[in-house]
């Protein structure tokens, strides 16, 4: 096979990698920026909400950036209003978060829910592990103003979607970088073989 043909093949990997990269960024972004189902101020200790389609949902906190959040002072409780069953909340593994320099958002819990009416209640307790609570107490930041601290329920995706997305991001990076490097160095690499 001629070096020119190989060079064209390698350079064609670059747009394929860019296409995959764009699609995967949109795919992974849905895990962090899902539609808000409910947003309540922390001072409001309970609320009702409706889930219109079965799926994975998450509980997020939102507050002022660079302020200490009271995650060690409350624990959310979600309950199906029809069956009165508690929904099992799973602590978020990597604690996905985002900020815009003014507000800070962080995922606390994930849960699976079917269609129906639900109720969230903010009870006393802790939403973080003891290690996270100790680290939080060592941070010398000012405590957040509770009037500017919110609890949100958002649509989410299963956790394994994020893992698949990260693996595909790595593949896209290899296609882009590999296509560029091997495309440029095709003469040296294949003539020496």
FENRA-V858348 format. One record per residue. N is the residue number from 0. PHI is phi in whole degrees, 0 to 359 (none if undefined). OMEGA is omega in degrees with one decimal (none if undefined). NEAR is the number of other ideal C-beta (glycine too) atoms within 8 Angstrom. Layout:
BEGIN
n=N phi=PHI omega=OMEGA near=NEAR
n=N phi=PHI omega=OMEGA near=NEAR
END
This chain:
BEGIN
n=0 phi=none omega=-178.0 near=3
n=1 phi=287 omega=-179.0 near=5
n=2 phi=297 omega=-179.7 near=9
n=3 phi=297 omega=179.3 near=6
n=4 phi=296 omega=178.1 near=8
n=5 phi=298 omega=178.9 near=12
n=6 phi=298 omega=178.3 near=11
n=7 phi=297 omega=178.9 near=8
n=8 phi=299 omega=-179.8 near=8
n=9 phi=295 omega=178.3 near=13
n=10 phi=293 omega=176.3 near=10
n=11 phi=289 omega=177.0 near=9
n=12 phi=293 omega=-177.4 near=13
n=13 phi=296 omega=179.2 near=12
n=14 phi=294 omega=176.2 near=7
n=15 phi=296 omega=177.8 near=10
n=16 phi=298 omega=179.1 near=15
n=17 phi=294 omega=177.7 near=10
n=18 phi=299 omega=179.1 near=8
n=19 phi=297 omega=-179.6 near=12
n=20 phi=301 omega=-179.6 near=12
n=21 phi=297 omega=-179.5 near=8
n=22 phi=296 omega=-177.6 near=8
n=23 phi=289 omega=177.3 near=12
n=24 phi=298 omega=177.2 near=9
n=25 phi=296 omega=-179.2 near=8
n=26 phi=295 omega=-178.4 near=10
n=27 phi=289 omega=-179.4 near=13
n=28 phi=301 omega=179.5 near=8
n=29 phi=297 omega=177.9 near=10
n=30 phi=287 omega=-176.2 near=11
n=31 phi=255 omega=-175.8 near=9
n=32 phi=231 omega=177.3 near=5
n=33 phi=276 omega=179.8 near=12
n=34 phi=296 omega=178.8 near=5
n=35 phi=281 omega=177.8 near=8
n=36 phi=272 omega=-177.7 near=10
n=37 phi=209 omega=172.6 near=9
n=38 phi=222 omega=179.5 near=8
n=39 phi=231 omega=173.9 near=9
n=40 phi=291 omega=-178.4 near=9
n=41 phi=300 omega=-179.4 near=11
n=42 phi=290 omega=175.4 near=6
n=43 phi=271 omega=-169.5 near=8
n=44 phi=275 omega=176.9 near=5
n=45 phi=203 omega=180.0 near=8
n=46 phi=197 omega=175.5 near=8
n=47 phi=252 omega=175.6 near=8
n=48 phi=211 omega=-177.7 near=11
n=49 phi=242 omega=174.2 near=8
n=50 phi=255 omega=-174.4 near=13
n=51 phi=269 omega=176.6 near=4
n=52 phi=215 omega=-179.1 near=5
n=53 phi=297 omega=179.3 near=7
n=54 phi=169 omega=179.5 near=9
n=55 phi=261 omega=-179.9 near=10
n=56 phi=230 omega=-178.8 near=15
n=57 phi=221 omega=176.4 near=15
n=58 phi=253 omega=-178.2 near=16
n=59 phi=242 omega=169.2 near=12
n=60 phi=249 omega=176.8 near=13
n=61 phi=223 omega=179.9 near=11
n=62 phi=202 omega=-179.3 near=12
n=63 phi=291 omega=179.7 near=11
n=64 phi=290 omega=179.1 near=10
n=65 phi=61 omega=173.5 near=5
n=66 phi=235 omega=-179.9 near=12
n=67 phi=282 omega=-179.2 near=9
n=68 phi=271 omega=-177.6 near=11
n=69 phi=274 omega=-176.4 near=11
n=70 phi=293 omega=178.0 near=12
n=71 phi=268 omega=-178.0 near=10
n=72 phi=244 omega=179.6 near=6
n=73 phi=213 omega=175.9 near=12
n=74 phi=219 omega=-179.3 near=9
n=75 phi=281 omega=177.2 near=14
n=76 phi=229 omega=178.9 near=9
n=77 phi=248 omega=-175.2 near=13
n=78 phi=223 omega=174.5 near=12
n=79 phi=286 omega=-175.9 near=11
n=80 phi=288 omega=-179.3 near=9
n=81 phi=283 omega=-176.3 near=6
n=82 phi=268 omega=-176.7 near=4
n=83 phi=62 omega=177.1 near=6
n=84 phi=276 omega=173.2 near=6
n=85 phi=284 omega=176.4 near=6
n=86 phi=272 omega=-179.6 near=11
n=87 phi=286 omega=178.3 near=6
n=88 phi=261 omega=178.3 near=10
n=89 phi=256 omega=178.6 near=7
n=90 phi=301 omega=179.4 near=8
n=91 phi=293 omega=-173.7 near=11
n=92 phi=288 omega=-175.9 near=5
n=93 phi=262 omega=-177.6 near=5
n=94 phi=50 omega=178.6 near=8
n=95 phi=306 omega=-179.8 near=10
n=96 phi=211 omega=176.5 near=8
n=97 phi=208 omega=175.8 near=8
n=98 phi=210 omega=177.4 near=9
n=99 phi=239 omega=-178.6 near=6
n=100 phi=88 omega=178.8 near=4
n=101 phi=242 omega=178.8 near=6
n=102 phi=243 omega=-179.3 near=9
n=103 phi=233 omega=178.3 near=13
n=104 phi=235 omega=177.6 near=11
n=105 phi=214 omega=177.8 near=10
n=106 phi=282 omega=179.4 near=14
n=107 phi=255 omega=-176.1 near=14
n=108 phi=221 omega=171.6 near=12
n=109 phi=235 omega=175.2 near=13
n=110 phi=206 omega=177.8 near=13
n=111 phi=256 omega=-177.6 near=9
n=112 phi=215 omega=174.5 near=12
n=113 phi=266 omega=179.1 near=5
n=114 phi=300 omega=176.2 near=6
n=115 phi=149 omega=179.1 near=10
n=116 phi=260 omega=-176.9 near=9
n=117 phi=229 omega=178.0 near=14
n=118 phi=227 omega=174.1 near=11
n=119 phi=248 omega=178.1 near=16
n=120 phi=230 omega=177.8 near=10
n=121 phi=265 omega=-177.6 near=12
n=122 phi=250 omega=176.7 near=8
n=123 phi=289 omega=-178.9 near=5
n=124 phi=149 omega=-179.9 near=6
n=125 phi=221 omega=179.3 near=9
n=126 phi=261 omega=-177.9 near=11
n=127 phi=230 omega=177.5 near=9
n=128 phi=287 omega=179.7 near=6
n=129 phi=296 omega=179.1 near=5
n=130 phi=296 omega=178.0 near=6
n=131 phi=297 omega=179.2 near=10
n=132 phi=294 omega=178.3 near=11
n=133 phi=295 omega=179.1 near=8
n=134 phi=298 omega=179.5 near=8
n=135 phi=297 omega=-179.5 near=12
n=136 phi=290 omega=-179.9 near=7
n=137 phi=277 omega=-179.1 near=6
n=138 phi=287 omega=-176.1 near=7
n=139 phi=274 omega=-179.7 near=3
n=140 phi=265 omega=176.1 near=7
n=141 phi=288 omega=177.8 near=5
n=142 phi=289 omega=-178.3 near=7
n=143 phi=290 omega=173.5 near=12
n=144 phi=282 omega=-175.4 near=8
n=145 phi=299 omega=177.8 near=9
n=146 phi=289 omega=179.8 near=6
n=147 phi=248 omega=-179.4 near=8
n=148 phi=241 omega=-173.5 near=14
n=149 phi=232 omega=172.2 near=11
n=150 phi=250 omega=-178.3 near=14
n=151 phi=237 omega=168.5 near=12
n=152 phi=244 omega=-175.6 near=13
n=153 phi=233 omega=168.9 near=11
n=154 phi=293 omega=-179.5 near=9
n=155 phi=216 omega=177.3 near=11
n=156 phi=230 omega=176.0 near=9
n=157 phi=301 omega=-175.9 near=5
n=158 phi=300 omega=-177.4 near=8
n=159 phi=295 omega=174.8 near=6
n=160 phi=297 omega=179.1 near=12
n=161 phi=293 omega=179.2 near=12
n=162 phi=298 omega=178.0 near=8
n=163 phi=298 omega=178.8 near=8
n=164 phi=299 omega=179.0 near=12
n=165 phi=295 omega=178.4 near=9
n=166 phi=297 omega=178.7 near=8
n=167 phi=289 omega=174.1 near=11
n=168 phi=296 omega=177.5 near=12
n=169 phi=295 omega=177.3 near=8
n=170 phi=300 omega=179.6 near=10
n=171 phi=299 omega=178.8 near=13
n=172 phi=297 omega=177.7 near=10
n=173 phi=297 omega=179.1 near=9
n=174 phi=296 omega=-178.2 near=13
n=175 phi=293 omega=-177.4 near=13
n=176 phi=292 omega=179.4 near=8
n=177 phi=297 omega=178.2 near=10
n=178 phi=298 omega=179.6 near=15
n=179 phi=291 omega=-177.5 near=11
n=180 phi=295 omega=-178.8 near=8
n=181 phi=291 omega=176.0 near=11
n=182 phi=294 omega=179.5 near=12
n=183 phi=288 omega=-174.7 near=6
n=184 phi=264 omega=-177.1 near=8
n=185 phi=303 omega=179.9 near=12
n=186 phi=301 omega=-176.3 near=8
n=187 phi=294 omega=-175.3 near=7
n=188 phi=292 omega=-172.4 near=9
n=189 phi=271 omega=174.9 near=9
n=190 phi=282 omega=177.9 near=7
n=191 phi=281 omega=-179.7 near=5
n=192 phi=277 omega=none near=4
END
